[in-house]
Amino acid sequence: MKICFIMYPWDRVEPETDSTLRLIHECVKRGHTVALSTVNNLTIRDSVASAFCDVFKRNEKVSDNIPNFYKKAEFRRSQLPLAGFDAIIMRANPPLDTLALNFLDSIRGDTFIMNDLDGLRIANNKVYTASFQDTESEFIPATHVSKNREYLERIFEESTSDRMILKPLDGYGGRGVIVLEKNARQSFSSLLDFYIGGDESGKGTNYVILQDFLQGAEEGDVRILMLNGEPIGAMKRIPADNDIRSNVHAGGRVVKHKLTEQEKRLCKYIGPKLVRDGLYFTGIDVIGGKLLEVNVLSPGGIMRINKLNRVRLQEKVIDFVESVVHAKELSRSRKNEFRQVIENANAV
């Protein structure tokens, strides 16, 4: 197969922990032609969508040591037509450049894209969790999204909880997540000024999320990796001392985790919609069996879950990509065969 990863720059990869690198290594090890590009390198040449790519040079032996594989990787630079790839794996970090997706719209019929472009458009921020329509809040905590200061202040004042969570709509990696204490409400307006921002007319420019504080949040959250609507691995992330954020990049640590019955029900509840939206590989963040976020751009955790459970999740992900590409090729072959039968009948 010919596979292109549209991702963050190669020199920003953290070889010891990077999930994208694990996927790339698995593809190279299987003998696939692998190219890397970034959203900034997408282009159009003679009305054909293409990208400036770094293509892995083939080596007789691929090191099993992934950091060593990263260190010794060699590339050839080329401008390549995107429709020539069997699969494109989207792994760019948030926030999503939605304009960049327009470069890929023309090739959707020729190439399998994971995750699907429309799925990325609708799910690239934290509003997506509201689309699951859990009116009883069994799986989704009560969530409020706005850039109207007066409305958010009223929600905070009317809340029966002593604490709520405030975070930016398009943040990732735990950036900007804070706990609001009711007994410190006098600072809330100032926080909204900072998070929402505004122009000279006083209108806010940034949406923020105000969310019920979930019991047990101080003990950490659970990252679950979902593939084709099913959970394939999980880990629990425990915050550093004096920090509510469980994200590893924010100082949290990870421990082995077995899905609870409530977490299994949650996965079963959201899985079909993820597949319908073309979100085949995602990372969901869960506290107390309730969904906080769906990470659709470059969900991480492969290396850590692998280490905790002695598995290789990248194999499952690439197995899935290969199966989809094979099914597309089989369908195309059958279509050509049937067209030939019809052509032959016309010739008679």
C-alpha positions in Angstrom: 0.0 0.0 0.0 0.9 3.6 -0.4 0.1 5.6 2.8 0.4 9.3 3.5 0.5 10.7 7.1 -0.6 14.3 7.3 0.7 15.3 10.6 2.9 17.7 12.6 6.5 18.3 11.6 8.8 15.3 11.9 11.2 17.2 14.2 8.4 17.7 16.7 7.9 14.0 17.2 8.7 12.7 20.6 10.2 9.3 19.7 9.9 7.7 23.1 6.1 8.2 23.4 4.7 9.4 20.1 1.6 7.5 18.9 1.9 8.7 15.2 5.4 7.3 15.1 4.2 3.9 16.2 1.7 3.9 13.3 4.3 5.0 10.9 6.8 2.4 12.1 4.2 -0.4 11.7 3.5 0.7 8.1 7.2 0.8 7.1 7.8 -2.5 8.8 5.1 -4.1 6.7 6.7 -2.8 3.5 4.2 -0.1 2.7 5.4 3.0 0.9 5.0 5.7 3.5 5.1 9.5 2.9 4.8 12.3 5.5 3.4 15.8 4.9 1.8 18.6 6.9 -1.3 20.7 6.3 1.0 23.6 5.3 2.4 21.5 2.5 -0.9 20.7 0.8 -1.1 22.3 -2.7 -2.8 22.1 -6.0 -0.9 21.6 -9.3 -2.7 21.7 -12.6 -6.0 21.4 -10.7 -4.8 18.2 -9.0 -4.5 18.1 -5.2 -1.0 17.2 -4.2 1.4 17.6 -1.3 5.1 18.2 -0.8 6.0 14.9 0.9 9.0 13.3 2.6 9.0 9.7 1.5 10.8 7.0 3.5 13.7 5.5 1.8 13.5 1.7 1.8 15.9 -0.2 4.0 16.6 -3.9 4.0 16.0 -4.0 7.8 13.7 -1.9 9.8 14.8 -1.5 13.4 12.3 -2.8 16.0 13.5 -0.1 18.4 11.2 2.8 17.5 13.4 5.6 18.8 16.3 4.2 16.8 14.0 3.9 13.8 13.2 7.6 14.2 16.8 8.6 14.5 18.0 6.8 11.4 15.0 7.6 9.1 15.9 8.9 5.7 13.6 10.6 3.2 13.3 11.7 -0.3 11.4 15.0 -1.0 8.7 15.0 -3.7 5.5 16.7 -4.7 3.0 13.9 -5.0 -0.6 13.6 -6.2 -2.8 12.7 -3.2 -5.2 10.6 -5.2 -2.3 8.2 -5.8 -2.3 7.1 -2.1 -4.4 4.2 -1.0 -4.8 5.8 2.4 -4.3 9.1 4.1 -4.0 9.1 7.9 -4.8 12.5 9.4 -2.6 13.1 12.5 -2.3 16.9 12.7 -2.5 18.4 16.1 -5.4 20.7 17.1 -6.7 23.2 16.3 -7.9 22.0 12.9 -7.2 24.1 9.8 -10.6 23.5 8.2 -9.5 25.2 5.0 -6.8 22.6 4.6 -9.4 19.9 4.4 -10.7 21.5 1.2 -7.6 20.3 -0.6 -8.6 16.7 0.2 -12.2 16.9 -0.8 -11.5 16.1 -4.4 -9.8 12.7 -3.6 -12.3 11.2 -1.2 -13.6 8.8 -3.8 -10.2 7.5 -4.7 -8.5 7.4 -1.3 -9.5 6.2 2.2 -9.0 9.0 4.6 -8.9 8.4 8.4 -10.5 10.2 9.9 -13.2 11.2 7.4 -13.1 14.9 6.4 -16.7 15.6 7.3 -16.2 13.8 10.6 -13.2 16.0 11.4 -15.2 19.1 10.5 -18.0 18.4 12.9 -16.0 16.9 15.7 -12.8 18.9 15.9 -13.9 20.8 19.0 -15.5 20.0 22.3 -19.1 20.9 21.1 -19.2 17.4 19.4 -20.1 15.6 22.7 -23.4 17.5 22.7 -24.4 15.8 19.5 -24.9 12.5 21.3 -28.1 13.9 22.7 -28.0 12.3 26.1 -30.8 14.3 27.7 -30.7 12.3 30.9 -27.0 13.0 31.4 -26.3 9.3 31.8 -23.2 9.4 29.6 -22.6 13.1 29.0 -22.2 15.6 31.8 -24.3 18.8 31.7 -22.3 21.2 29.4 -22.8 24.8 28.5 -21.0 26.5 25.6 -21.2 30.2 24.9 -19.2 33.5 24.6 -22.0 35.5 26.3 -20.6 36.6 29.6 -24.0 37.3 31.2 -25.3 33.9 30.3 -22.3 32.1 31.7 -22.3 34.1 34.9 -26.0 33.1 35.3 -25.3 29.4 34.7 -22.5 29.5 37.3 -24.6 31.3 39.8 -27.5 28.9 39.4 -25.4 25.8 39.6 -26.1 23.7 42.7 -22.6 22.4 42.6 -19.8 23.9 44.6 -17.4 23.6 41.7 -17.5 23.7 37.9 -15.0 23.3 35.1 -14.1 26.1 32.7 -12.0 25.5 29.5 -11.5 26.9 26.0 -13.5 25.3 23.2 -10.5 24.5 21.0 -7.9 23.6 23.7 -6.1 20.3 23.9 -3.6 18.5 26.1 -5.3 20.0 29.2 -4.4 23.5 28.3 -6.6 26.2 29.9 -8.6 23.8 32.1 -9.4 25.3 35.5 -11.7 24.5 38.4 -14.1 27.2 39.5 -15.0 27.4 43.2 -18.3 29.0 44.2 -16.7 30.7 47.1 -14.4 32.5 44.7 -17.1 33.7 42.3 -15.8 37.3 42.4 -13.0 36.3 40.0 -15.3 34.6 37.5 -15.9 37.8 35.5 -12.2 38.5 35.1 -11.6 34.9 34.0 -14.3 35.2 31.4 -12.7 38.4 30.1 -9.5 36.5 29.7 -10.9 33.4 28.1 -13.6 35.0 25.9 -11.5 38.0 24.9 -13.3 40.7 22.8 -13.0 43.5 20.3 -13.4 47.2 20.8 -17.2 46.8 20.8 -17.1 44.5 23.7 -18.2 41.4 21.8 -16.6 38.2 22.7 -14.4 36.4 20.2 -13.8 32.9 21.8 -16.3 30.3 22.9 -15.7 28.7 26.3 -17.1 25.6 28.0 -18.7 25.6 31.4 -19.2 22.1 32.7 -20.4 20.3 35.8 -17.6 19.1 37.9 -17.7 15.3 38.0 -17.1 13.5 41.3 -13.8 11.6 41.2 -12.2 14.1 38.8 -9.5 14.8 41.3 -8.5 11.1 41.1 -8.0 11.3 37.3 -9.7 10.3 34.1 -9.6 7.4 31.7 -8.4 7.6 28.1 -10.0 5.0 25.9 -8.9 4.4 22.3 -11.7 3.5 20.0 -11.2 1.8 16.6 -14.2 1.4 14.3 -16.6 2.0 17.1 -15.1 -0.4 19.6 -12.6 0.1 22.5 -9.2 -1.4 21.8 -7.3 -0.2 24.9 -7.5 2.1 27.9 -5.4 3.7 30.6 -6.1 5.8 33.7 -4.4 9.1 34.0 -3.7 10.5 37.5 -3.1 14.2 38.0 0.1 15.5 39.5 -0.2 16.9 43.0 -2.2 20.1 43.2 -3.4 19.9 39.6 -6.8 18.9 38.3 -5.6 18.0 34.8 -4.8 14.4 34.1 -3.1 14.9 30.8 0.4 13.4 30.8 1.8 16.6 29.1 0.4 18.5 32.2 2.4 16.3 34.6 0.0 13.4 35.1 1.0 9.8 35.2 -0.7 6.7 33.8 -1.7 3.3 35.4 -3.2 0.2 34.0 -7.0 0.3 33.7 -9.7 -2.3 33.0 -13.0 -0.9 31.6 -15.9 -0.8 34.0 -19.4 -1.9 33.0 -20.4 1.8 32.8 -17.5 2.6 30.5 -18.4 -0.4 28.3 -22.0 0.9 28.1 -20.7 4.3 27.2 -18.5 2.9 24.4 -21.5 0.9 23.1 -23.6 4.1 23.2 -21.3 6.4 21.3 -19.6 3.8 19.0 -22.2 3.6 16.2 -22.3 7.4 15.8 -18.5 7.6 15.7 -18.5 5.2 12.8 -21.4 6.9 11.0 -19.4 10.2 11.2 -16.3 8.5 9.8 -14.4 8.8 13.0 -12.8 5.4 12.9 -9.8 6.1 15.3 -10.5 8.3 18.3 -9.5 8.8 21.9 -12.2 9.5 24.4 -11.7 11.0 27.8 -14.0 9.6 30.6 -14.6 10.4 34.2 -17.0 8.3 36.3 -18.3 6.6 33.2 -19.2 10.0 31.5 -17.8 11.3 28.3 -15.8 14.5 28.6 -14.1 14.8 25.2 -13.7 13.0 21.9 -10.2 13.4 20.4 -10.4 13.0 16.6 -7.3 14.6 15.2 -4.3 12.9 16.7 -5.4 10.8 19.7 -2.5 9.6 21.7 -1.8 6.9 24.2 -0.7 4.0 22.1 2.8 3.6 23.5 1.6 3.9 27.2 -1.3 1.5 26.8 1.1 -0.9 24.9 3.6 -0.8 27.8 0.9 -1.2 30.5 -0.7 -4.2 28.8 2.1 -5.7 26.7 0.2 -5.2 23.5 0.8 -3.4 20.1 -2.3 -1.4 19.4 -0.7 0.0 16.2 -1.1 -3.4 14.6 -4.8 -3.3 15.1 -5.1 0.2 13.6 -3.0 -0.6 10.5 -4.9 -3.9 10.2 -8.1 -1.9 10.0 -6.7 0.5 7.4 -5.5 -2.4 5.3 -8.9 -4.1 5.5 -10.7 -0.9 4.3 -8.3 -0.4 1.4 -8.6 -4.0 0.4 -12.4 -3.8 0.5 -12.3 -0.6 -1.7 -10.0 -2.4 -4.2 -12.2 -5.5 -4.3 -15.3 -3.3 -4.9 -13.5 -1.4 -7.7 -12.4 -4.7 -9.3 -15.9 -6.1 -9.2 -17.3 -2.9 -10.7 -14.8 -3.1 -13.6 -15.7 -6.8 -14.1 -19.4 -6.0 -14.2 -18.8 -3.1 -16.6 -16.9 -5.5 -18.9 -19.8 -8.0 -18.8 -22.2 -5.2 -19.9 -19.8 -4.1 -22.6 -19.5 -7.6 -23.9 -23.2 -8.0 -24.0 -23.5 -4.8 -26.0 -20.9 -6.1 -28.4 -22.9 -9.2 -29.1 
